[in-house]
Amino acid sequence: MSPHEVHLEDRLTRLSLAPSVGGSLVNWQVKETGQPLLRHSDAAALASGSPRRLGCYPLAPWSNRIAEGGFERPDGWLALPPNTDNSPYAIHGSAWQQPWRVSHQGSDHACLTLESRLPFAYRATLHVSLDEGCLSLDLQVTHLDLRPTWHGLGLHPYFPRHDDTQLLAPARQVWLGEADTLPSRQEEIPEDWRFETLSALPQRVVDHAFSGWQGACTIVQPSAGYQLQCSASGTDHYLLFCPQDQGFFCFEPVSHPINAHHLPGRPGLRLLSQGEHVSLGFRMAYQPLSR
């Protein structure tokens, strides 16, 4: 049985959400043509109940992988067992594996909320809105646990990948590690991973965090006839995931690099006491290209 969907629209685009599936976005499309602006999710993808088969989902209270089976808090160790079948690490926090609820909704906006006890107490809110083809996502997490804990945030959108897809997303460095290990150091960005100018996506696999990002990004889809002008707040990192031979790629605004809980200085993480919060925003503006 497919989960309940929430539908929003503005003059140019329409959006469907599945709050019970990790607060996920399902499909974002151009109203006039049906053109998918996030990776298209069919009925089987929705019925799977997995956010990883849908269009986008929130990452809280951290992004990506954490090594060593947990991390150190000021008052002691927090154990984190693996939360997927295909990784030895706890990945992407806990919000994506819990049902969210709709706290309020209008024709072009909705607010989703999650009260979580896993792996500690926090409240997450995701404000979603459409305005003249611009999709805005604003994620906030408030720490509710008595014990201070490190927090990080992210958003995990899947975008269509065509033969001529191009990306503009200037950054200063990339986080790298030794073969088969998590990233441990920042290095100069390889030539085919540089997006200081509008460039094609690399042919080899990329699954890395980039730092020194100012929050601006452009995704151009010439053969599909549109581009997305994107901007992020609350972060100076993004994660780029380009698998081989797949019709999608992921450009994820994140507050911190992979395994930041075990990197010197815990880059991008925030130590929150009870009642304190952290936020991250991402805006994607649809613009048709001139033929």
C-alpha positions in Angstrom: 0.0 0.0 0.0 1.4 3.4 -1.0 1.9 6.0 1.6 -0.3 9.1 1.8 1.0 12.0 -0.4 0.7 15.7 0.2 0.4 17.9 -3.0 1.6 21.5 -3.4 1.7 23.7 -6.5 2.5 27.2 -7.7 2.0 28.8 -11.1 4.8 26.9 -12.7 5.5 23.7 -10.8 3.9 21.0 -8.7 5.3 19.0 -5.8 4.3 15.8 -4.0 5.6 14.7 -0.6 5.4 11.6 1.5 5.7 12.7 5.1 5.5 9.2 6.5 8.5 8.1 4.4 11.2 10.0 6.3 9.8 13.4 5.4 10.6 12.8 1.8 9.8 14.8 -1.4 8.5 12.4 -4.0 8.2 14.3 -7.4 8.8 17.9 -8.4 7.6 18.6 -11.9 6.9 21.4 -14.4 3.1 21.8 -14.6 3.0 22.5 -18.4 5.2 19.7 -19.6 5.5 17.2 -16.7 9.3 17.6 -16.9 10.8 16.1 -13.7 13.1 18.5 -11.8 14.0 15.9 -9.2 14.6 12.3 -10.2 11.2 10.8 -11.1 9.7 8.5 -8.6 7.2 6.0 -10.0 4.5 4.1 -8.1 6.9 1.2 -7.2 9.5 3.6 -5.8 6.8 5.2 -3.6 5.4 1.9 -2.5 8.9 0.7 -1.5 8.8 3.0 1.5 12.4 3.9 1.1 13.4 7.6 0.9 16.4 6.5 -1.2 14.1 5.7 -4.1 12.3 9.1 -3.9 13.3 12.7 -4.9 14.8 14.2 -1.7 14.9 13.6 2.0 16.3 15.5 5.1 19.4 14.5 6.9 19.4 15.0 10.7 21.0 15.0 13.2 24.0 14.3 11.0 24.8 13.7 7.3 26.5 10.7 5.8 28.7 8.2 7.6 30.1 8.1 11.1 33.0 5.6 11.8 34.0 3.7 14.9 30.5 2.7 15.9 29.6 6.1 17.4 31.2 9.3 18.7 32.2 11.0 21.9 29.9 13.5 23.6 31.0 15.8 26.5 29.6 13.3 29.0 30.6 10.1 27.3 30.4 7.8 24.3 27.2 7.6 22.1 27.1 4.2 20.4 25.6 4.1 16.9 25.0 0.7 15.3 24.7 0.4 11.5 21.3 1.5 10.2 21.4 0.0 6.7 22.1 -3.4 5.3 24.8 -2.2 2.9 27.1 -0.2 5.1 29.1 -0.9 8.3 28.5 2.7 9.4 25.6 4.6 10.9 24.6 6.9 8.0 22.5 10.0 7.4 21.1 10.3 11.0 17.8 9.0 12.1 15.2 11.4 10.7 15.0 9.7 7.3 14.0 6.4 8.9 11.1 7.7 10.9 7.6 9.0 9.9 7.1 12.7 10.0 3.7 14.5 10.3 2.2 17.5 8.7 1.8 20.3 11.2 0.2 22.7 8.7 -0.3 23.0 5.0 -1.5 25.4 2.3 -1.8 25.1 -1.5 1.9 26.1 -2.0 3.5 25.3 1.4 3.7 22.7 4.1 5.5 22.2 7.4 6.6 18.7 8.4 7.7 17.9 11.9 9.4 15.0 13.7 9.7 14.4 17.5 12.6 11.9 17.7 14.0 9.9 20.6 16.6 8.2 18.4 19.6 8.2 19.0 18.8 11.1 21.4 15.9 13.5 21.8 15.4 16.2 19.2 12.7 18.0 17.2 13.0 18.5 13.5 11.0 20.8 11.3 11.0 21.0 7.5 9.3 24.0 5.9 8.6 23.4 2.2 7.3 26.1 -0.1 6.8 26.8 -3.8 6.8 30.3 -5.3 6.9 31.0 -9.1 9.0 27.8 -9.7 11.3 28.2 -6.8 11.3 25.3 -4.3 12.5 26.3 -0.8 13.5 23.8 1.9 14.2 25.0 5.4 15.4 22.4 7.9 15.7 23.1 11.6 16.6 20.8 14.5 16.2 21.7 18.2 18.1 19.6 20.7 15.8 18.3 23.4 18.1 15.9 25.3 19.5 16.8 28.7 23.0 15.9 27.5 24.7 18.2 25.0 25.4 16.6 21.7 27.0 17.3 18.4 24.6 18.1 15.5 24.9 18.4 11.7 22.3 18.8 9.0 21.9 18.1 5.3 19.4 17.6 2.4 19.7 14.7 0.0 18.1 15.6 -3.4 18.4 13.3 -6.4 18.6 15.1 -9.8 18.1 13.7 -13.3 21.4 13.1 -15.1 21.5 13.4 -18.9 24.4 13.1 -21.3 24.7 16.9 -21.3 24.0 17.7 -17.6 26.3 20.5 -16.4 27.1 21.8 -12.9 28.5 25.1 -11.6 29.5 24.9 -7.9 32.8 26.5 -7.0 34.6 25.1 -3.9 38.1 25.4 -2.6 39.0 21.8 -1.5 37.8 18.2 -1.4 37.9 15.7 1.5 39.9 12.6 0.6 41.1 9.4 2.4 43.2 6.4 1.6 41.7 3.6 -0.5 38.6 2.1 1.1 38.7 4.5 4.1 36.6 7.5 5.1 37.9 10.9 4.2 40.6 12.3 6.6 42.2 15.3 4.9 41.5 18.1 2.5 43.3 18.2 -0.8 43.3 20.2 -4.0 40.3 19.4 -6.2 41.1 17.1 -9.2 40.6 18.7 -12.6 37.5 16.7 -13.6 35.9 17.5 -10.2 36.3 21.2 -10.6 33.1 23.2 -11.1 34.4 26.8 -10.9 33.0 27.2 -14.4 30.0 25.3 -15.9 31.2 21.8 -16.5 30.0 18.3 -17.4 29.7 15.8 -14.6 32.7 13.5 -14.3 32.6 10.0 -15.9 34.2 8.3 -12.9 32.4 7.7 -9.6 32.4 10.6 -7.2 31.2 10.3 -3.6 33.0 13.1 -1.7 32.4 16.3 0.3 33.7 19.6 -1.0 34.5 22.6 1.3 34.9 26.3 0.9 31.6 26.5 -0.9 29.8 29.9 -0.9 26.4 28.4 -1.3 25.7 29.1 -5.0 25.0 26.3 -7.5 23.6 26.0 -11.0 22.4 22.8 -12.6 21.9 23.1 -16.4 20.0 20.5 -18.3 20.3 21.6 -22.0 18.5 18.6 -23.6 15.7 18.9 -21.1 15.4 22.6 -21.7 15.8 24.1 -18.2 18.2 25.0 -15.4 18.0 25.2 -11.7 19.6 28.2 -9.9 20.3 27.0 -6.4 21.4 28.7 -3.2 22.1 27.3 0.3 22.4 28.8 3.8 23.8 27.4 7.0 26.6 25.5 5.2 29.9 25.8 3.4 30.0 22.2 2.3 28.3 20.1 -0.4 28.5 16.4 -1.1 28.5 15.3 -4.7 27.5 11.7 -5.5 27.9 10.6 -9.2 27.4 6.9 -9.6 28.3 5.2 -12.9 25.7 4.2 -15.4 22.8 5.7 -13.5 20.3 8.3 -14.6 20.7 10.5 -11.6 23.3 12.3 -9.4 23.1 13.9 -6.0 24.1 17.4 -5.0 23.7 17.6 -1.2 24.1 20.8 0.8 25.5 19.6 4.1 26.8 21.4 7.2 29.8 19.1 7.6 32.1 16.6 5.8 31.8 12.9 6.0 32.8 11.5 9.4 33.1 15.0 10.9 32.5 13.6 14.4 36.0 12.0 14.2 37.9 14.8 12.3 40.1 17.3 14.1 37.9 20.2 15.3 34.7 18.5 14.2 34.3 20.8 11.2 30.8 22.0 10.6 29.2 20.4 13.6 27.5 22.3 16.4 27.5 21.2 20.0 23.9 21.9 21.2 22.5 22.1 24.7 18.9 21.5 25.5 16.7 24.1 23.7 19.4 25.2 21.2 18.9 24.7 17.5 20.7 24.6 14.2 19.3 25.4 10.7 20.0 24.8 7.0 18.2 26.1 3.9 18.2 25.2 0.2 16.5 27.0 -2.7 16.1 25.6 -6.2 14.7 28.0 -8.8 13.4 26.5 -12.1 14.2 28.5 -15.2 13.3 27.4 -18.8 16.1 27.7 -21.3 15.7 29.7 -24.5 15.4 27.4 -27.5 
